[in-house]
């Protein structure tokens, strides 16, 4: 029963991330039910003429036919998308360097920060090779909430990478850099599901913060826990980016083919076909975790053991049998899923109890997490 609930919650959460309405009615539900006489009248109370009734029925039939036609075209497009997506998922170098765009020096930066001998001087030249990250760091520390002022109250602008790194400090950078990187990776075009980017960000940040808190309770490496929580859905990002990109590519090819074959009805209808949230959900559930593992392994961390932990997730090792970092990921990710579903009113008390029990949370974790802000980094600064 617990496993069944866990699977249900996982499926429900993926629907929430995409933005699928959990109460969506079947588009082909029966529309031929006879209506009461008082509903079969116009505004003046006049009985509709037989020809008007027939016109309304014809209109409904035409609408149903067109909807069925669109769904058929959508299915055909998605079948081709799956074929092309499967091919591209085999090209790890493309996924890593082009589609996601993992900065070449990123793994080394994160590795260096995990050792006791880490220093701003050691990571500065590496961070400097990532221009967008330099700009984001400087922009961040100049935001109103982080600005510093002199004794006269004048703002002290931060204009160099060294100043930005020194201002934040190593402990904050362990949180800031993975967060800025993940935000950079987020998909931009996901119509007609515009909230995917927002919910993916909430999922990553909430999972990372939950993992960090659980690692603190266990006396484990909080940087590794936070980074794994932040990066564990990089495979989902790859799937989402590929799906929307390939759907448009396949639709363009279909439009060209329909035009050349003078198939006017198909050509016109293809403009109304939209990406399928259900198809995307299936692809995510089938492929995302495996691609996350592949990409983490390609990152080649020498000190942060993220890939082995992600491998245990892919292999569906029971939580109680997982090694420490993989267990923290499952617990942190699961707790954040619970929080997001609870906020959306998509989980009841009985389901929550079973779901959380299956995570084998450490003693005191639920109480500590209940009071943890999962939406923000909550950076700490030396008063001096």
Number of C-alpha atoms within 10 A of each C-alpha: 8 14 11 11 17 19 13 13 21 17 14 17 20 18 17 21 22 23 16 17 10 10 6 7 8 7 11 9 8 7 11 9 6 8 8 8 8 10 11 13 14 10 7 6 10 10 15 12 10 9 9 11 14 12 12 12 14 12 12 14 14 12 12 16 12 13 17 14 17 19 16 13 20 20 16 13 24 21 14 15 23 17 10 16 18 13 10 13 16 11 10 15 13 13 21 19 13 10 16 20 14 19 16 14 16 19 18 19 20 22 19 18 21 19 11 7 8 14 15 16 11 13 21 16 14 14 22 15 14 14 10 13 18 19 15 17 22 20 13 18 20 18 11 9 8 13 15 16 11 8 6 6 8 10 13 11 15 19 13 12 19 18 16 21 23 14 19 20 16 17 14 16 20 20 22 16 19 21 21 15 19 21 16 16 19 20 20 12 14 17 11 13 15 13 15 22 21 13 16 21 19 19 24 27 28 28 33 33 30 31 33 26 23 28 24 14 15 15 9 16 14 23 23 23 29 29 26 28 28 27 24 27 23 23 23 24 25 24 25 25 19 19 24 20 15 19 22 15 13 19 23 14 13 18 19 13 14 17 14 11 11 11 12 12 10 18 19 13 15 19 12 11 18 18 20 19 16 13 16 21 20 13 18 22 14 11 17 23 21 20 26 24 25 19 24 25 16 15 19 15 17 12 15 22 18 25 22 16 22 26 19 20 21 16 10 10 14 13 20 12 10 16 13 15 23 25 25 30 29 24 24 29 25 22 25 24 24 23 19 19 19 14 10 10 9 15 19 11 9 9 17 19 13 16 25 17 11 18 20 13 20 13 11 10 19 15 9 13 19 12 8 15 13 21 15 11 15 12 12 10 12 7 4 3
